[in-house]
Amino acid sequence: MNQNRQNQKQNAYVLVVDDDGGVCEFFQDLFEEMDIRVHVARSGTDGLRKVMSGDYKLIFLDIKLGDRNGLDVLEGIRKVDKDVKIIMISGYLTEENIERALNSGADGYLYKPLQVRDIMAQTFRHVPVKSLRKLC
């Protein structure tokens, strides 16, 4: 295993997959304040690529992405990583989308507009904060 990949494996990350730059910046600011490393992907394709090269503990995944359906991305992530916790986010959550997401392996969902307390509740419900802290 090369050194870069090994360093990634030793660190835990949060990944945010959303084509809205404001949402990505919101998550980055929130988690970096708590010394939690966060990566962002602005497309479903980039999100899948990052999942294949990283070791994420928690992924926030938008359902409506510019290049792909987030539910299809969810299914792709589950083929690569069965253990990562995935929280779907959307302003367009329907019962059908929620059911498909949960049946495809999502661990939860959040409605937009996003609230800090809801993000934190989902985060700490699924991943202990110590496993998300940056390791220096």
Wavefront OBJ file of the C-alpha trace (Angstrom):
o trace
v 0.000 0.000 0.000
v 1.522 3.334 -0.952
v 2.194 5.928 1.759
v -0.546 8.327 0.615
v -3.193 5.575 0.624
v -1.949 4.352 4.013
v -2.204 7.884 5.452
v -5.768 8.099 4.166
v -6.614 4.760 5.742
v -5.332 6.032 9.092
v -7.596 9.079 8.953
v -11.357 9.181 9.002
v -13.164 11.593 6.740
v -16.592 12.933 6.056
v -17.500 13.176 2.375
v -20.174 15.549 1.103
v -21.508 14.884 -2.400
v -23.597 17.816 -3.577
v -23.549 19.906 -6.749
v -24.447 23.042 -4.769
v -21.254 24.858 -3.803
v -23.011 26.654 -0.942
v -24.036 23.356 0.635
v -20.489 22.009 0.317
v -19.056 25.154 1.910
v -21.631 24.958 4.723
v -20.544 21.392 5.575
v -16.850 22.284 5.300
v -17.183 25.221 7.680
v -19.268 23.212 10.136
v -16.992 20.171 10.345
v -13.691 22.032 10.159
v -14.743 24.082 13.207
v -14.833 20.777 15.076
v -11.480 19.663 13.619
v -13.179 17.021 11.479
v -11.679 16.631 8.025
v -14.248 16.887 5.262
v -13.906 16.309 1.548
v -16.417 17.486 -1.023
v -17.445 16.190 -4.413
v -19.515 18.395 -6.691
v -20.802 15.503 -8.818
v -21.890 11.912 -8.405
v -19.030 10.744 -10.600
v -16.464 12.578 -8.466
v -18.129 11.249 -5.311
v -17.785 7.653 -6.486
v -14.155 8.271 -7.449
v -13.400 9.668 -3.990
v -15.094 6.716 -2.276
v -12.887 4.329 -4.252
v -9.709 6.136 -3.189
v -10.560 7.117 0.395
v -11.627 5.655 3.687
v -14.735 7.566 4.705
v -16.783 6.970 7.829
v -19.723 9.183 6.862
v -21.112 10.449 3.564
v -23.759 13.110 3.062
v -25.196 12.497 -0.407
v -27.618 14.724 -2.289
v -30.371 12.918 -4.180
v -30.547 15.411 -7.018
v -27.081 15.814 -8.558
v -26.269 17.521 -11.835
v -24.688 14.512 -13.514
v -26.405 11.544 -11.837
v -29.237 10.517 -9.594
v -27.950 10.366 -6.021
v -29.862 7.136 -5.430
v -27.833 5.507 -8.227
v -24.658 6.893 -6.638
v -25.769 5.405 -3.306
v -26.066 1.974 -4.918
v -22.611 2.406 -6.486
v -21.084 3.349 -3.138
v -22.607 0.277 -1.490
v -20.905 -1.942 -4.072
v -17.553 -0.472 -2.986
v -18.091 0.073 0.749
v -20.791 -1.665 2.764
v -19.744 -0.133 6.104
v -19.675 3.613 5.458
v -22.660 5.473 6.902
v -24.626 7.357 4.251
v -27.099 10.150 4.944
v -29.189 11.272 1.986
v -29.966 14.989 1.710
v -32.489 16.712 -0.491
v -35.128 19.356 -0.771
v -37.085 16.867 -2.888
v -37.438 13.894 -0.574
v -40.543 11.897 -1.314
v -41.774 8.739 0.372
v -40.707 6.823 -2.732
v -37.175 8.298 -2.645
v -36.837 7.687 1.080
v -37.990 4.073 0.718
v -35.623 3.436 -2.198
v -32.735 5.093 -0.330
v -33.268 3.040 2.819
v -33.721 -0.162 0.802
v -30.494 0.617 -1.075
v -28.480 1.013 2.113
v -28.881 4.629 3.256
v -28.602 5.067 7.003
v -30.733 8.186 7.223
v -31.873 11.322 5.452
v -32.060 15.066 5.947
v -34.329 17.639 4.381
v -33.062 20.909 2.915
v -32.787 23.584 4.047
v -30.254 21.933 6.328
v -30.133 22.672 10.045
v -26.925 22.333 12.062
v -28.679 20.425 14.864
v -30.048 17.859 12.388
v -26.639 17.352 10.758
v -25.000 16.884 14.153
v -27.718 14.494 15.319
v -27.271 12.309 12.224
v -23.474 12.524 12.441
v -23.160 11.476 16.059
v -25.920 8.883 15.799
v -23.856 6.983 13.251
v -20.181 7.763 13.924
v -18.366 8.488 17.203
v -16.792 11.944 17.022
v -13.386 10.594 18.082
v -13.227 8.498 14.921
v -13.829 11.613 12.811
v -11.187 13.893 14.356
v -8.114 14.714 12.290
v -5.114 12.640 13.234
v -1.934 14.703 13.030
l 1 2 3 4 5 6 7 8 9 10 11 12 13 14 15 16 17 18 19 20 21 22 23 24 25 26 27 28 29 30 31 32 33 34 35 36 37 38 39 40 41 42 43 44 45 46 47 48 49 50 51 52 53 54 55 56 57 58 59 60 61 62 63 64 65 66 67 68 69 70 71 72 73 74 75 76 77 78 79 80 81 82 83 84 85 86 87 88 89 90 91 92 93 94 95 96 97 98 99 100 101 102 103 104 105 106 107 108 109 110 111 112 113 114 115 116 117 118 119 120 121 122 123 124 125 126 127 128 129 130 131 132 133 134 135 136
